[in-house]
Amino acid sequence: MTKDKLTTKEQIFCNEFISNGGNGTKAVISAGYAPSSAHIQQNRLRARDKINAEIGRQLEAETKRTSLTRDTIINEQFQLYQLAKANEEYKTASAILGEVSKLLGYSPQLNTTKEVNMKVQFERLLRDVTPEKKVISDSYVKELMN
């Protein structure tokens, strides 16, 4: 047996450690070590690099198995969209559909020409409604004050 390879008991310990949520004492007993020295043995096993590497590998694999994927998120969002649409909650359905579109990479392209034209037209409107500066004479001010 090579030095990097785990023994059967060590492999069982790692498997049990992951499956029981990280309880080393229970994992040691499940692997076949004596219950009377389980606490000491689990400390010894956890101090070994190859044990920690195997536990880390299993945790990473578990995380990948249980993590959400892009497809899962899209499917869940689509189901929510269908539910909102069936309940005639069109505003909610539209928002969800927008999020699904973003996830799929379908983002609307803005027409920059219209934006520029709108801005120019708005500035013209402002100029048309903004009063021109008038010089107020002293006599006009006196007339207003009386």
C-alpha positions as CSV (number, residue, x, y, z in Angstrom):
1,M,0.0,0.0,0.0
2,T,1.4,3.4,-0.9
3,K,1.8,6.2,1.6
4,D,-0.7,8.5,0.1
5,K,-3.5,5.9,-0.1
6,L,-6.0,5.7,2.7
7,T,-6.6,2.4,4.5
8,T,-10.1,1.0,4.5
9,K,-10.7,2.3,8.1
10,E,-9.4,5.7,7.2
11,Q,-11.7,5.9,4.1
12,I,-14.7,4.8,6.1
13,F,-13.8,7.5,8.7
14,C,-13.8,10.1,6.0
15,N,-17.0,9.0,4.5
16,E,-18.8,8.8,7.9
17,F,-17.3,12.2,8.9
18,I,-19.0,13.8,5.9
19,S,-22.3,11.9,6.2
20,N,-22.8,12.6,9.9
21,G,-22.1,16.3,9.6
22,G,-18.5,16.4,10.9
23,N,-18.8,14.4,14.1
24,G,-15.3,12.8,14.3
25,T,-16.0,10.6,17.4
26,K,-19.1,9.0,15.7
27,A,-17.1,8.6,12.5
28,V,-14.3,6.8,14.3
29,I,-16.7,4.4,16.0
30,S,-18.5,3.7,12.6
31,A,-15.1,3.0,11.0
32,G,-14.4,0.2,13.5
33,Y,-12.1,1.9,16.0
34,A,-12.7,1.2,19.8
35,P,-15.3,3.4,21.3
36,S,-13.2,3.9,24.5
37,S,-10.5,5.6,22.5
38,A,-12.7,7.2,19.8
39,H,-12.0,10.8,20.9
40,I,-8.2,10.4,20.9
41,Q,-8.3,8.4,17.6
42,Q,-10.4,11.1,15.8
43,N,-7.9,13.7,16.8
44,R,-5.0,11.6,15.4
45,L,-6.9,11.0,12.2
46,R,-7.8,14.7,11.8
47,A,-4.1,15.6,12.2
48,R,-3.1,13.7,9.1
49,D,-2.8,15.6,5.8
50,K,-4.1,12.8,3.7
51,I,-7.2,12.5,5.8
52,N,-7.9,16.2,5.6
53,A,-7.3,16.2,1.9
54,E,-9.8,13.4,1.4
55,I,-12.4,15.2,3.6
56,G,-11.8,18.4,1.7
57,R,-12.2,16.5,-1.6
58,Q,-15.5,15.0,-0.4
59,L,-16.8,18.3,0.9
60,E,-16.0,19.9,-2.5
61,A,-17.8,17.1,-4.3
62,E,-20.8,17.4,-2.0
63,T,-21.0,21.2,-2.6
64,K,-21.0,20.6,-6.3
65,R,-23.7,18.0,-6.1
66,T,-26.0,20.2,-4.0
67,S,-25.3,23.6,-5.5
68,L,-27.6,25.4,-7.8
69,T,-26.8,25.3,-11.5
70,R,-27.7,28.0,-14.1
71,D,-30.2,25.6,-15.6
72,T,-31.9,24.9,-12.2
73,I,-32.2,28.7,-11.6
74,I,-33.7,29.2,-15.1
75,N,-36.2,26.3,-14.6
76,E,-37.3,27.6,-11.2
77,Q,-37.7,31.1,-12.6
78,F,-39.7,29.8,-15.5
79,Q,-42.0,27.9,-13.2
80,L,-42.5,31.1,-11.1
81,Y,-43.3,32.9,-14.4
82,Q,-45.9,30.4,-15.3
83,L,-47.5,30.5,-11.9
84,A,-47.7,34.3,-11.9
85,K,-49.2,34.3,-15.4
86,A,-51.8,31.6,-14.4
87,N,-52.7,33.8,-11.4
88,E,-53.0,36.8,-13.8
89,E,-50.2,38.6,-11.9
90,Y,-48.9,40.1,-15.1
91,K,-46.6,42.7,-13.6
92,T,-44.8,39.9,-11.6
93,A,-44.8,37.6,-14.6
94,S,-43.2,40.3,-16.7
95,A,-40.5,41.0,-14.1
96,I,-39.7,37.3,-13.8
97,L,-39.5,37.0,-17.6
98,G,-37.1,39.9,-17.7
99,E,-34.8,38.1,-15.2
100,V,-35.0,34.9,-17.2
101,S,-34.1,36.8,-20.3
102,K,-31.1,38.3,-18.6
103,L,-30.0,34.8,-17.4
104,L,-30.3,33.6,-21.0
105,G,-28.3,36.5,-22.3
106,Y,-31.3,38.2,-24.1
107,S,-30.9,41.8,-23.0
108,P,-32.8,44.4,-24.9
109,Q,-30.8,46.7,-27.1
110,L,-31.4,50.4,-26.5
111,N,-32.0,52.6,-29.6
112,T,-29.5,55.3,-28.9
113,T,-30.7,57.4,-31.8
114,K,-34.1,57.8,-30.2
115,E,-32.5,58.7,-26.9
116,V,-30.5,61.5,-28.5
117,N,-33.5,62.8,-30.5
118,M,-35.6,62.8,-27.3
119,K,-32.9,64.8,-25.5
120,V,-32.6,67.3,-28.2
121,Q,-36.4,67.7,-28.4
122,F,-36.7,68.1,-24.7
123,E,-34.0,70.8,-24.6
124,R,-35.9,72.6,-27.4
125,L,-39.1,72.5,-25.3
126,L,-37.3,73.8,-22.3
127,R,-35.9,76.7,-24.3
128,D,-39.4,77.5,-25.7
129,V,-41.1,77.6,-22.2
130,T,-38.3,79.2,-20.3
131,P,-39.0,83.0,-20.0
132,E,-36.3,85.2,-21.2
133,K,-34.5,87.4,-18.6
134,K,-36.2,90.7,-18.4
135,V,-34.7,93.8,-16.9
136,I,-37.0,95.2,-14.3
137,S,-36.9,98.9,-14.0
138,D,-37.0,100.7,-10.7
139,S,-40.3,102.3,-11.6
140,Y,-41.9,98.9,-12.2
141,V,-40.7,97.7,-8.8
142,K,-42.1,100.8,-7.1
143,E,-45.4,100.2,-8.9
144,L,-45.5,96.6,-7.6
145,M,-44.8,97.7,-4.1
146,N,-47.7,100.1,-4.0
